[in-house]
């Protein structure tokens, strides 16, 4: 076993591992036991609350039973149009007297079957029941329907703090059981407030919610209509009684839940939950937590002492070595290790510094050799321009001189002078306008030589004219076209365009010749060093562009039976060349 493993094993076995296991297991067992105990007690409380809730609901149901069986209500709904105003007034007074028999009823409204409001207990309409609630009352054929206050559309004149439970049912004729109309009651939340008020030493919050987490009722009315947004809410989907710990309202809560027997319109399941702050509940296990903390402090002091006496020097050396190795990986060969008092660490530092110094020397030597090779290769490629066109030009000048054609001789001589002037220029780059001037001079000479058997056109973006480009990249491509693309009897056309896209410049050289054979094009794309003689000019330009600008620049060739197009890409520099 290595020294490093012995240190790690001793630290884990004798210090951290026992403290961690003991503290974790003790706290975990105590926490689980406390949660289960308190939750079982809370479930009993929720059972009592649910029974009391149903008793309160039963009182309202009994009151509504009295209303729907009242002869005054039946005759009021059945004979609205036939009675005199006095009889109608007396029956309305009798109906109003019914409402006063139950203090929990805030407002009482009667509707006929057409949905017309026939009676309401006070002038101000506190709320308007939704249409879907009326449909559910109709489906239940006289059974009670309850609606939570969080889905009741408020009347514009209703106070923000006024919330009501809505109770409704259809009223049927006692003899024929045919519906006469329906009634809607606004029930004060006092009905539930009296049930949910509990006296306990431990603070708790009880609520009614649906499966989505919408709060249907809470003793603190500000929560009604809001959502109980906790991560473990999906546990309610099981349909069973249970509990879980989760964050709510800025603190951790022990949430106990059970299904309620109280049913509301639009809600398939209603859940009764109780939330207790976990910080208050867990105060009984503070002793275990404190003992665990104390043992952890002792273990920490032991670890600090061990680190100060021995591990500090070793860990400091390892961190410094790792930091310097990262610097070396990023290319910084100036990184060096400091000297250490321990003999082993001192030797390692010395050998590391020697190794980095040696690597730096080797890299510097390799860079110098590569630069020399690159310059040599570039000079060789720069000089590989085919001189045959110069010989042909001189022959043409001689032939014209023999026939005394002064104008053509002058034109060829001028263009030849331009060609030679750029060719013998010692710089590698020239402005785009000079490169274009060079290739135009070459094309003018060749037009005279080939007796105008081809035409050309040049279109260059004006913003590209001052940008620098490697010289003599267009003339070899045009020469290759004139040599291989056109048959003697054809009238060919050569097009040269210059464009730019952000930081890259492009030349497009296109002809309408016979194209490059498929096998030659494959070699051109895959292995340019094995091309046939016809691709020598293209290879020359491509290799020079790559050597000078980098691997991402060069040529791209596309060819078919109706012609060839070559794209030249090169980087643009800020400011260009002022030549």
VOSEKE-718065 format. One record per residue (C-alpha): x, y, z; residue in one letter. Coordinates in pm, 1 decimal, m for minus. Example, Ala and Ser with C-alpha at 12.3 -4.5 7.8 and 13.67 -1.06 7.14 Angstrom:
1230.0,m450.0,780.0,A
1367.0,m106.0,714.0,S
//
This chain:
0.0,0.0,0.0,X
131.9,340.4,m96.1,X
199.7,615.6,154.3,X
m78.5,828.5,13.1,X
m335.8,549.6,48.1,X
m227.3,483.8,407.1,X
m288.6,847.8,499.0,X
m631.0,853.6,334.5,X
m733.3,521.0,492.1,X
m621.6,625.4,840.7,X
m809.1,954.9,818.2,X
m1130.2,783.8,699.3,X
m1119.4,490.7,942.5,X
m1021.8,668.3,1264.3,X
m1180.6,1014.0,1226.2,X
m1435.8,1100.3,963.0,X
m1607.8,770.9,890.6,X
m1721.3,682.8,1247.5,X
m1836.8,1038.4,1320.3,X
m2026.5,1061.3,996.2,X
m2200.0,723.7,1033.9,X
m2289.6,775.8,1400.0,X
m2423.7,1126.6,1352.7,X
m2614.4,1049.5,1034.4,X
m2779.4,730.4,1160.5,X
m2879.1,885.6,1493.2,X
m3025.0,1193.7,1336.6,X
m3196.3,997.7,1057.8,X
m3363.1,750.0,1291.3,X
m3473.5,1023.1,1529.9,X
m3609.6,1233.5,1245.0,X
m3805.8,947.2,1085.6,X
m3950.6,841.4,1420.2,X
m4052.8,1195.5,1506.0,X
m4215.3,1249.4,1166.4,X
m4416.4,929.0,1187.7,X
m4528.4,992.4,1545.3,X
m4642.4,1349.4,1484.1,X
m4808.3,1256.6,1153.7,X
m5009.5,976.9,1318.3,X
m5132.6,1224.1,1578.2,X
m5211.2,1477.1,1307.0,X
m5413.2,1220.9,1109.5,X
m5633.3,1170.1,1413.9,X
m5681.7,1545.4,1435.7,X
m5771.4,1559.7,1064.5,X
m6025.4,1280.8,1115.0,X
m6195.8,1485.4,1386.7,X
m6184.9,1796.7,1167.8,X
m6341.3,1608.1,880.5,X
m6626.0,1481.8,1099.8,X
m6688.6,1831.3,1237.8,X
m6679.4,1969.6,884.3,X
m6945.0,1726.8,767.6,X
m7159.3,1815.0,1071.1,X
m7139.9,2183.3,978.3,X
m7224.8,2103.2,616.9,X
m7512.5,1886.3,739.7,X
m7665.1,2186.8,919.9,X
m7671.7,2387.4,597.8,X
m7809.8,2089.6,405.9,X
m8090.8,2058.3,660.9,X
m8171.5,2425.4,621.8,X
m8181.3,2389.3,242.7,X
m8404.2,2081.0,283.5,X
m8645.9,2299.1,473.8,X
m8636.1,2562.7,202.8,X
m8689.2,2328.1,m94.8,X
m8983.3,2159.2,83.7,X
m9151.6,2487.2,180.8,X
m9498.4,2537.1,35.7,X
m9438.2,2912.0,17.4,X
m9131.8,2860.3,m203.3,X
m9318.4,2614.1,m426.2,X
m9618.5,2840.4,m478.8,X
m9387.3,3138.0,m528.7,X
m9205.2,2960.2,m810.3,X
m9516.9,2800.2,m961.4,X
m9753.1,3102.6,m972.2,X
m9533.1,3407.9,m1028.1,X
m9746.7,3558.7,m1301.6,X
m10088.8,3487.4,m1152.9,X
m10055.0,3640.8,m806.1,X
m10117.7,3999.2,m709.2,X
m9839.0,4224.4,m589.2,X
m9964.7,4201.1,m229.9,X
m9967.1,3819.2,m225.7,X
m9624.9,3817.0,m390.6,X
m9494.1,4056.2,m126.9,X
m9623.6,3839.3,159.4,X
m9461.4,3526.8,17.2,X
m9131.8,3709.4,m29.4,X
m9149.0,3811.3,334.7,X
m9207.5,3449.2,433.2,X
m8905.4,3342.4,227.8,X
m8695.1,3614.6,389.3,X
m8797.6,3482.0,729.8,X
m8653.2,3143.9,639.2,X
m8309.4,3296.1,577.5,X
m8304.5,3462.8,918.8,X
m8338.1,3117.8,1075.3,X
m7976.9,3041.5,977.3,X
m7712.9,3301.3,1063.4,X
m7455.8,3138.4,836.4,X
m7651.4,3232.8,522.9,X
m7528.8,3563.2,384.9,X
m7755.9,3576.8,80.9,X
m8046.2,3369.6,m55.0,X
m8143.0,3375.1,m427.7,X
m8424.9,3196.3,m611.6,X
m8424.3,3136.8,m990.0,X
m8687.6,2994.6,m1222.3,X
m8604.8,2727.3,m1477.7,X
m8510.3,2991.6,m1734.6,X
m8238.5,3125.5,m1504.6,X
m8424.5,3447.6,m1425.5,X
m8362.0,3578.3,m1073.3,X
m8701.1,3593.3,m893.7,X
m8586.1,3674.8,m544.4,X
m8270.4,3774.9,m360.1,X
m8240.2,3843.3,9.8,X
m8073.1,4184.8,m22.6,X
m8032.3,4440.9,m294.5,X
m7657.9,4397.1,m353.2,X
m7568.2,4085.8,m550.5,X
m7259.6,3943.3,m377.4,X
m7159.2,3694.7,m642.9,X
m7265.7,3515.9,m958.7,X
m7259.3,3139.7,m973.6,X
m7095.9,2987.4,m1287.2,X
m7312.2,2821.7,m1549.2,X
m7138.0,2485.3,m1507.4,X
m7249.4,2478.9,m1141.2,X
m7612.1,2517.3,m1253.3,X
m7564.6,2226.7,m1493.0,X
m7424.6,2009.6,m1213.9,X
m7721.2,2098.9,m987.9,X
m7954.3,1999.2,m1271.3,X
m7776.3,1664.1,m1312.5,X
m7807.6,1589.2,m940.2,X
m8186.0,1648.5,m956.7,X
m8226.7,1821.1,m622.5,X
m7916.6,1700.6,m435.4,X
m7690.4,1960.6,m275.3,X
m7399.2,2106.9,m469.7,X
m7118.1,2297.5,m295.6,X
m6872.2,2535.1,m461.2,X
m6538.5,2658.5,m324.0,X
m6491.2,3036.9,m286.2,X
m6177.3,3030.4,m502.3,X
m6377.3,2976.5,m824.4,X
m6669.0,3214.9,m758.9,X
m6658.2,3514.9,m995.5,X
m6684.4,3826.3,m778.2,X
m6932.8,4101.5,m837.2,X
m6766.1,4440.0,m914.2,X
m6913.9,4588.6,m594.3,X
m6801.2,4299.8,m375.1,X
m6526.4,4368.2,m123.4,X
m6191.7,4196.5,m181.8,X
m6210.0,4029.6,159.9,X
m6565.4,3890.7,109.1,X
m6541.5,3520.3,35.8,X
m6830.7,3273.9,47.9,X
m6907.0,2908.3,9.3,X
m7178.0,2855.1,m248.6,X
m7456.7,2604.1,m185.7,X
m7714.3,2527.0,m453.2,X
m7981.6,2273.4,m545.8,X
m8280.3,2236.7,m774.4,X
m8633.4,2268.9,m625.9,X
m8876.9,2000.7,m746.5,X
m9252.8,1983.4,m714.8,X
m9341.5,1756.8,m420.8,X
m9620.7,1588.9,m615.5,X
m9482.5,1553.3,m969.6,X
m9109.2,1585.4,m891.5,X
m9086.4,1820.4,m1189.1,X
m8826.7,2097.9,m1142.9,X
m8970.4,2439.6,m1056.1,X
m8645.0,2634.1,m1032.0,X
m8333.1,2637.0,m821.1,X
m8193.8,2811.6,m516.2,X
m7841.0,2937.7,m442.1,X
m7708.7,3024.6,m93.7,X
m7399.5,3229.5,m10.0,X
m7261.7,3071.6,309.3,X
m7027.2,3268.1,530.7,X
m6683.7,3116.1,575.8,X
m6759.1,3124.5,949.5,X
m6913.9,2785.5,884.2,X
m6566.8,2639.0,823.1,X
m6368.5,2884.5,1036.8,X
m6538.9,2754.1,1352.8,X
m6444.6,2399.1,1254.3,X
m6081.2,2467.9,1163.9,X
m5995.2,2675.1,1471.0,X
m5781.2,2445.3,1683.6,X
m5604.7,2496.5,2012.8,X
m5261.3,2335.5,2011.7,X
m4921.4,2412.2,2159.6,X
m4763.6,2340.9,1822.5,X
m4857.1,2591.7,1550.5,X
m5026.8,2432.4,1250.9,X
m5211.1,2528.5,933.6,X
m5503.3,2321.0,806.6,X
m5639.5,2354.0,454.6,X
m5867.3,2197.4,195.8,X
m5700.5,2151.4,m144.2,X
m5762.3,1967.1,m470.6,X
m5519.5,1736.9,m650.8,X
m5372.2,2027.5,m846.9,X
m5276.8,2196.8,m520.3,X
m5534.8,2478.7,m547.6,X
m5629.1,2591.1,m197.4,X
m6008.0,2558.8,m164.8,X
m6021.0,2676.5,197.2,X
m5777.0,2793.0,464.8,X
m5839.3,2951.2,803.6,X
m5618.4,3237.3,685.1,X
m5842.8,3350.5,398.7,X
m5559.4,3515.9,206.8,X
m5444.7,3171.3,86.9,X
m5780.4,3078.8,m68.4,X
m5747.2,3058.2,m446.0,X
m5369.5,3032.7,m438.4,X
m5168.1,2719.8,m509.1,X
m4986.6,2498.4,m261.8,X
m4665.7,2485.5,m466.1,X
m4463.5,2202.5,m314.3,X
m4243.4,1951.0,m495.9,X
m4400.2,1641.3,m332.7,X
m4761.2,1726.8,m423.5,X
m4777.2,1426.1,m659.6,X
m4799.5,1196.0,m357.0,X
m5165.9,1300.8,m329.6,X
m5232.9,1110.1,m653.1,X
m5206.8,780.0,m463.6,X
m5537.7,849.9,m287.6,X
m5404.3,736.8,49.5,X
m5326.6,905.1,379.8,X
m4960.8,1000.8,429.2,X
m4705.3,1269.4,506.9,X
m4390.5,1430.1,365.9,X
m4140.7,1707.7,435.8,X
m4130.0,1999.8,194.3,X
m4065.8,2373.7,166.2,X
m4365.0,2607.0,180.2,X
m4400.9,2974.6,259.0,X
m4026.5,3012.0,316.6,X
m3976.5,2729.2,568.5,X
m3970.5,2350.5,588.4,X
m4307.1,2199.0,681.5,X
m4423.2,1854.3,789.5,X
m4728.5,1810.4,566.8,X
m4984.3,1543.5,662.5,X
m5272.6,1467.6,425.8,X
m5585.9,1255.8,404.2,X
m5885.7,1248.9,164.4,X
m6190.1,1442.5,286.1,X
m6549.1,1321.1,266.7,X
m6658.7,1675.4,176.6,X
m6727.3,1699.8,m198.2,X
m6731.9,2021.3,m402.7,X
m6855.2,2096.2,m752.2,X
m6586.7,2064.2,m1018.4,X
m6351.6,1875.6,m783.8,X
m6321.7,1497.3,m808.6,X
m6123.0,1473.4,m485.6,X
m6083.2,1712.0,m194.2,X
m5790.1,1670.1,43.9,X
m5753.0,1785.4,399.1,X
m5394.3,1873.3,491.7,X
m5216.2,1993.9,800.9,X
m4881.2,2172.9,792.5,X
m4656.4,2207.8,1094.6,X
m4321.8,2395.2,1093.2,X
m4044.8,2138.5,1110.6,X
m3807.2,2363.8,1300.8,X
m4051.7,2372.5,1592.5,X
m4120.7,1999.8,1579.1,X
m3755.5,1897.8,1559.3,X
m3656.4,2087.8,1871.9,X
m3674.5,1759.5,2063.6,X
m3384.3,1613.5,1866.1,X
m3160.8,1917.7,1908.4,X
m2960.5,1725.0,2169.3,X
m2860.8,1459.8,1917.9,X
m2776.7,1727.3,1665.1,X
m2561.8,1914.6,1918.3,X
m2371.4,1599.2,2017.1,X
m2310.1,1524.1,1650.6,X
m2188.6,1877.8,1595.9,X
m1956.2,1856.3,1897.5,X
m1803.1,1530.1,1775.9,X
m1763.8,1679.8,1430.9,X
m1576.4,1975.8,1581.1,X
m1344.9,1739.7,1768.9,X
m1283.2,1544.3,1451.0,X
m1218.8,1867.3,1265.6,X
m963.8,1981.6,1525.9,X
m789.5,1647.4,1497.8,X
m784.5,1674.9,1121.0,X
m650.1,2031.5,1138.5,X
m372.5,1925.0,1376.6,X
m276.3,1631.6,1156.2,X
m283.8,1854.3,852.7,X
m69.8,2122.2,1019.3,X
194.0,1878.1,1138.6,X
232.2,1667.0,826.9,X
m24.4,1682.9,547.4,X
0.8,2058.0,490.9,X
343.5,2034.8,331.4,X
251.9,1737.1,114.8,X
m83.1,1878.7,4.9,X
80.3,2215.8,m66.2,X
336.0,2046.5,m288.0,X
66.9,1847.8,m472.1,X
m145.7,2157.6,m530.9,X
153.7,2355.8,m658.5,X
253.0,2068.1,m886.1,X
m102.8,2038.8,m1020.7,X
m125.2,2414.1,m1077.4,X
205.7,2425.3,m1265.4,X
111.0,2122.1,m1472.7,X
m210.5,2298.8,m1581.7,X
m3.4,2602.9,m1681.1,X
225.9,2380.7,m1884.8,X
m75.3,2211.7,m2048.9,X
m205.5,2554.1,m2152.9,X
130.6,2633.8,m2315.9,X
300.2,2837.7,m2040.6,X
649.9,2685.6,m2014.6,X
766.6,2950.9,m1770.1,X
600.7,2765.8,m1478.7,X
848.3,2656.7,m1209.0,X
821.5,2474.3,m874.3,X
953.8,2635.8,m554.3,X
1206.2,2467.1,m326.5,X
1081.2,2255.3,m31.1,X
1247.2,2160.7,293.8,X
1162.4,1790.2,266.5,X
1426.6,1606.1,66.9,X
1182.4,1404.5,m143.4,X
975.3,1709.4,m234.6,X
1289.4,1908.4,m312.4,X
1413.0,1640.7,m555.9,X
1074.2,1621.8,m727.7,X
1061.0,2000.6,m769.0,X
1412.1,2009.1,m916.3,X
1336.5,1731.9,m1166.5,X
1008.4,1894.5,m1268.9,X
1184.0,2226.1,m1338.8,X
1456.4,2049.5,m1539.3,X
1197.9,1863.2,m1744.2,X
1000.1,2179.8,m1830.7,X
1322.3,2361.5,m1924.2,X
1422.7,2078.3,m2155.2,X
1075.5,2065.6,m2314.7,X
1091.2,2440.2,m2379.7,X
1424.2,2409.2,m2555.8,X
1297.3,2123.0,m2773.2,X
979.2,2308.9,m2870.3,X
1177.6,2621.0,m2958.3,X
1412.9,2418.8,m3174.5,X
1125.0,2243.4,m3352.4,X
950.4,2575.4,m3419.5,X
1262.9,2723.4,m3574.5,X
1309.5,2419.3,m3797.9,X
942.2,2422.5,m3902.8,X
957.2,2794.4,m3982.8,X
1264.6,2745.4,m4197.4,X
1103.1,2454.6,m4380.7,X
786.3,2656.4,m4433.7,X
972.6,2952.4,m4578.0,X
1169.3,2724.7,m4810.1,X
859.7,2542.0,m4924.9,X
670.6,2866.8,m4981.4,X
954.1,3014.0,m5186.0,X
964.8,2698.6,m5397.9,X
588.7,2713.9,m5457.5,X
605.0,3088.8,m5526.0,X
853.4,3024.4,m5803.4,X
652.5,2744.3,m5964.5,X
459.4,2978.2,m6193.2,X
455.2,2829.0,m6542.7,X
673.4,3056.1,m6766.3,X
540.8,2908.2,m7094.2,X
294.5,3190.9,m7145.1,X
587.7,3439.0,m7145.4,X
761.1,3248.0,m7425.2,X
438.8,3230.6,m7626.8,X
390.9,3606.7,m7579.0,X
738.1,3682.2,m7708.8,X
669.5,3463.0,m8011.7,X
346.9,3651.0,m8077.4,X
526.2,3986.8,m8049.3,X
786.3,3862.0,m8298.9,X
513.7,3750.2,m8542.1,X
330.7,4080.8,m8513.8,X
651.6,4274.5,m8563.2,X
712.1,4079.5,m8884.3,X
371.7,4179.7,m9015.0,X
416.6,4543.8,m8892.7,X
103.2,4544.2,m8668.9,X
193.3,4845.2,m8452.0,X
m124.7,4862.4,m8237.1,X
m134.0,4499.8,m8125.3,X
239.2,4500.1,m8060.1,X
200.7,4805.1,m7837.9,X
m94.0,4651.8,m7649.7,X
82.3,4324.4,m7584.4,X
397.7,4500.1,m7479.4,X
211.6,4719.1,m7228.8,X
27.2,4425.0,m7076.0,X
344.5,4218.7,m7063.3,X
511.9,4501.9,m6874.7,X
231.2,4501.0,m6617.7,X
263.0,4129.5,m6571.4,X
635.7,4145.1,m6515.8,X
604.8,4441.7,m6280.2,X
376.1,4249.5,m6039.2,X
561.3,3919.1,m6082.1,X
898.2,4060.2,m5982.3,X
748.8,4250.5,m5686.5,X
923.7,4115.1,m5375.5,X
619.6,4131.7,m5140.2,X
391.2,3828.9,m5097.0,X
67.2,4028.5,m5090.7,X
m78.7,4297.2,m5316.1,X
m412.4,4485.4,m5306.9,X
m699.2,4309.5,m5478.5,X
m712.1,4579.7,m5747.7,X
m349.7,4503.4,m5849.0,X
m419.7,4129.2,m5860.9,X
m719.9,4199.1,m6084.8,X
m508.6,4433.6,m6302.8,X
m248.8,4157.1,m6336.9,X
m499.0,3893.4,m6451.6,X
m668.1,4140.9,m6691.0,X
m328.3,4211.9,m6850.1,X
m272.9,3840.1,m6889.3,X
m621.7,3793.3,m7044.8,X
m565.8,4082.2,m7291.0,X
m239.0,3926.9,m7407.4,X
m403.8,3587.0,m7450.3,X
m698.7,3736.8,m7637.4,X
m457.7,3873.9,m7898.1,X
m269.4,3548.1,m7907.8,X
m585.4,3336.2,m7952.8,X
m739.0,3591.6,m8193.9,X
m1029.4,3679.9,m7963.1,X
m1159.9,3323.0,m7948.1,X
m1271.5,3383.7,m7587.4,X
m1422.4,3668.0,m7385.9,X
m1409.1,3760.5,m7018.4,X
m1585.0,3976.9,m6761.2,X
m1467.2,4097.9,m6419.8,X
m1694.3,4210.9,m6131.1,X
m1526.6,4306.8,m5803.3,X
m1694.5,4443.5,m5489.6,X
m1563.0,4798.8,m5446.5,X
m1508.5,4742.7,m5073.1,X
m1271.4,4457.6,m5159.4,X
m1033.1,4649.4,m5387.0,X
m797.9,4775.2,m5111.8,X
m787.6,4444.6,m4920.9,X
m454.1,4253.2,m4936.6,X
m439.1,3916.1,m5105.2,X
m158.0,3675.2,m5192.5,X
m35.1,3775.0,m5538.5,X
m51.1,3557.2,m5850.6,X
m350.0,3346.8,m5739.1,X
m582.0,3426.6,m6032.9,X
m342.7,3409.2,m6332.6,X
m252.7,3036.4,m6286.0,X
m622.0,2946.7,m6273.5,X
m700.7,3146.5,m6588.2,X
m399.8,2989.2,m6761.4,X
m530.2,2644.9,m6666.3,X
m870.1,2732.9,m6818.0,X
m719.1,2852.9,m7146.7,X
m500.1,2543.9,m7168.2,X
m754.3,2275.0,m7087.5,X
m1113.0,2405.2,m7077.9,X
m1177.2,2533.4,m7433.5,X
m1160.6,2354.9,m7767.8,X
m990.0,2551.5,m8052.9,X
m1317.3,2609.8,m8237.2,X
m1514.1,2724.0,m7929.6,X
m1583.8,3081.8,m7818.3,X
m1530.1,3045.7,m7447.6,X
m1618.1,3285.5,m7167.0,X
m1431.9,3344.2,m6841.1,X
m1598.7,3516.8,m6546.2,X
m1411.3,3655.3,m6242.9,X
m1606.3,3785.5,m5942.1,X
m1488.2,3921.0,m5607.4,X
m1709.3,3924.6,m5294.7,X
m1669.8,3942.8,m4919.0,X
m1850.4,3792.2,m4619.8,X
m1758.3,3933.5,m4279.3,X
m1383.9,3864.9,m4232.4,X
m1335.1,3649.6,m4544.6,X
m1279.9,3748.3,m4907.7,X
m1374.5,3531.0,m5206.2,X
m1276.4,3509.4,m5575.7,X
m1499.4,3308.7,m5808.6,X
m1335.8,3200.2,m6136.5,X
m1585.9,3040.3,m6376.5,X
m1572.4,2912.8,m6732.8,X
m1817.5,2747.5,m6973.2,X
m1568.4,2490.3,m7098.3,X
m1574.7,2112.6,m7103.3,X
m1511.4,2071.7,m6731.1,X
m1271.4,1851.1,m6539.0,X
m1303.9,1472.6,m6571.4,X
m1454.7,1296.6,m6270.9,X
m1143.8,1096.4,m6179.5,X
m924.4,1407.0,m6200.2,X
m1170.5,1602.6,m5984.2,X
m1158.6,1329.6,m5716.2,X
m778.9,1350.7,m5704.0,X
m807.3,1726.6,m5687.9,X
m1030.2,1703.8,m5380.5,X
m854.3,1416.2,m5197.8,X
m485.1,1395.8,m5293.3,X
m364.4,1710.0,m5463.7,X
m2.5,1597.9,m5441.8,X
m83.4,1311.9,m5687.1,X
m264.8,1528.3,m5949.5,X
m193.4,1502.6,m6316.7,X
m9.8,1776.4,m6499.6,X
m328.7,1963.1,m6582.5,X
m381.6,2043.3,m6210.5,X
m36.9,2188.6,m6145.3,X
m150.7,2554.0,m6143.5,X
m446.8,2479.2,m5915.3,X
m225.5,2286.0,m5671.5,X
29.0,2567.5,m5670.3,X
m230.8,2831.0,m5575.3,X
m399.0,2608.5,m5315.3,X
m75.1,2518.0,m5137.7,X
47.9,2877.2,m5132.0,X
m282.4,2998.3,m4980.3,X
m270.9,2728.1,m4711.9,X
92.1,2797.6,m4622.4,X
42.5,3172.3,m4603.4,X
m306.0,3202.7,m4446.9,X
m366.9,2868.7,m4276.3,X
m554.3,2543.3,m4336.0,X
m904.1,2697.6,m4340.5,X
m830.8,2897.2,m4658.7,X
m756.5,2781.3,m5015.3,X
m948.1,2655.9,m5318.9,X
m1273.5,2470.1,m5369.6,X
m1344.0,2330.6,m5718.0,X
m1682.9,2235.4,m5865.6,X
m1703.5,2105.2,m6221.9,X
m1946.8,1945.9,m6465.1,X
m1982.8,1898.9,m6841.1,X
m2097.0,2259.9,m6888.0,X
m1805.2,2426.7,m6712.3,X
m1601.0,2470.2,m6396.1,X
m1618.1,2715.7,m6104.8,X
m1333.0,2764.7,m5858.5,X
m1373.4,2944.8,m5525.7,X
m1070.3,3115.3,m5366.5,X
m1099.8,3213.8,m4999.0,X
m860.9,3439.8,m4808.9,X
m877.5,3642.4,m4482.7,X
m944.1,4016.1,m4479.2,X
m731.0,4253.3,m4276.6,X
m849.4,4573.6,m4114.0,X
m752.2,4874.0,m4321.4,X
m627.9,4683.3,m4625.8,X
m311.4,4778.5,m4816.8,X
m247.7,5129.0,m4946.9,X
m39.8,5042.8,m5250.5,X
//
